[in-house]
Amino acid sequence: MNINRRTTVLTLLGLSSTLAFRGAGAAAAAPAPVPSARRTAEAGVELPRPAGRYAVGTQTLHLSDHRRRDPWVPSAPRELMVSVHYPAHAGSSAPAAYTTEEEARLLLEARGLAGVVSAATVSGVRTHARVDARPVYGRFPLVLLSPGFSMPRSTLTTLADDLASRGYVVAAVDHAHESVGTAFPGGRVLTCLACERVATDVERAQVAAGRAQDLSFVIDWLTTLRAPSRTIQGRTSFPFALMVDPRRTGVAGHSIGGAAAAAVMQRDRRVRAGVNLDGNFFAPLAGSGPGGRPFMMMGASATHSPASPGSDWREAWTRLDGWKRWLTVAGAEHFTFTDLPVLADRLGLSDPAAPLSGERAWQLTRDYTAAFFDTHLRGMARPLLDGPTADRPEVSFPRL
């Protein structure tokens, strides 16, 4: 099987996928060998190490909202899979898996990488969270993460672990039937029924609105003190309400997850701050948008600069009446703000012609997202958000 390296990397990043709601093409470079999955597996693949002072624990929750029907399968209640990452004591519990092997297989197949990278290699990526690690004492801000349309929550693992290491409880949410593959209890793997039915901005706005309801339900669950309940694989959940400070809740999302972050702020006053990572809003923000609460938009300069055709950020910007920032990243692509570029680098699929390396993409996403939540959920001064800096020349603050 002859694979062009540039095409392979662009496929891994999802840039040619219609599921991302944006296409991008690139001229082919000369063929180059792709590292074998066997060699990659032997070398081992590890996510970037979190920058905070805490060790990270994680639990996976299966939540069902019996008050709502699933929009894609109306005969069933709305179900969610949620990975909760939290500050923990260092210990000897097992590291969390990146994905199941079947989830990895479906993701690779959707990206056109079946037979190029093995599912075992991707599912075996080493994370920095430990399953059921003992939480540290204290009350921490809560941040929810919503992935891009068709993407599983695992693609935001590095961001979740990093925020948890800095002193946040982080809930990464998989919305049923909206990713290429999500494992649910009972051996079920739900695929992307929504991908077959969503084609217009009106329908995408409906997806974002549905996700906003999902996120409010997760906030309910994590902030309500209840008896410990069984999660998946027979484990017992922690009483996360004892760890979470419900007065300090934020949401960030990539792509349509960013639209969901804005949507949940319009319906749920508990959400104090929101971040949209390279996603259109798909529907005009109502009234004053988040109602004076802080909101940050961070995206690729090629597609989310003020003059970019197809972007609805300029209109959204006029609706934001509180603290706000519009950041653009030169050399970024749509999936720059997820794990995919750094994984591509570490799998040996890096593209020498790519303007922004996976490592740099991760650093910028981490630094600005953490600075935003530190500022607005923890009251910490973060001058990084005041304007351009010499050590991060890729990031611009457009003037409107």
Salt bridges, closest charged atoms under 4 A:
GLU46 OE1 - ARG49 NH2 3.90
GLU46 OE2 - ARG126 NE 3.85
ASP65 OD1 - ARG67 NE 3.10
ASP65 OD2 - ARG68 NH1 3.79
ASP70 OD2 - ARG78 NH1 2.93
GLU79 OE2 - HIS62 NE2 2.66
GLU79 OE2 - ARG188 NH2 2.94
GLU102 OE2 - ARG105 NH2 2.66
GLU109 OE2 - ARG105 NH1 3.23
ASP132 OD2 - ARG235 NE 3.00
ASP161 OD1 - HIS85 ND1 2.64
ASP162 OD2 - ARG166 NE 2.60
ASP174 OD2 - ARG153 NH1 2.70
GLU178 OE2 - ARG78 NH2 2.96
GLU178 OE1 - ARG211 NE 2.72
ASP201 OD1 - ARG204 NH1 2.95
ASP214 OD1 - ARG68 NH1 2.82
ASP214 OD2 - ARG78 NH2 2.85
ASP214 OD2 - HIS175 ND1 2.74
ASP220 OD2 - ARG67 NH2 3.84
ASP220 OD1 - ARG270 NH1 2.70
ASP245 OD1 - ARG247 NE 3.01
ASP245 OD2 - ARG248 NE 2.87
ASP268 OD2 - ARG270 NH2 2.77
ASP278 OD2 - ARG22 NH1 3.05
ASP278 OD1 - HIS304 NE2 3.83
ASP278 OD2 - HIS334 ND1 2.61
ASP351 OD2 - ARG6 NH1 2.49
GLU359 OE1 - ARG346 NH2 2.78
ASP367 OD1 - ARG366 NE 2.79
ASP367 OD2 - ARG392 NH2 3.14
ASP374 OD1 - ARG378 NH1 3.33
ASP374 OD2 - ARG382 NH2 3.07
ASP391 OD2 - ARG392 NH1 3.09
GLU394 OE2 - ARG360 NE 2.78
